[in-house]
Amino acid sequence: MDKEKWQKIDRNEQESILLLDYEQKEINFYTSREAVYKRILKILGKPTKIFYTKGLITGVNWLLPFDDKKTSKLFSKKLLIRKPKINHDY
């Protein structure tokens, strides 16, 4: 993947999305920014899926189970995954 080329995307159109699927107990991380990809690649390794347009990379996606130890290097799972305590006393 190192030798593959990324498509030039305007900075204001680049995005990174983190989706927590509580039903499937998965973390879905997508980015269309090459710089973010390079940083995350060092932590998570090869992406689950690579998106291409005209032979150039336009985005990458990682799917990870909640209990994957690699995710703790990205963010605190306790903060995002635990069940929130909701206080309804107003």
C-alpha positions, 0 to 999 in steps of 0.5 A: 500500500505504500507505493499506491497513490492517493487522489488529491482531495480539497482540504475542505472535502476531506473527512474522518469519521468514527462510528461506534456500533453498540449493537455489533460491538464494533468501531468503524473508522473511516478517513479520506485524509492521507496524513491521518491514514499514515498516522493510524496505519502505524497503530492499527495496521492494514485497513479493512477496506480501501476505496479507489477512484480511477485507480487512486485511493480516495479513502480507507476504512478500519473495522475493529471489535470493541475489545481490540487492544489496538483501539486503546492507543487511539482513545479511551474506550471507557469514555466512549463504550461504557453505558452512561449514567443518566441523572433525570433529576432536574 
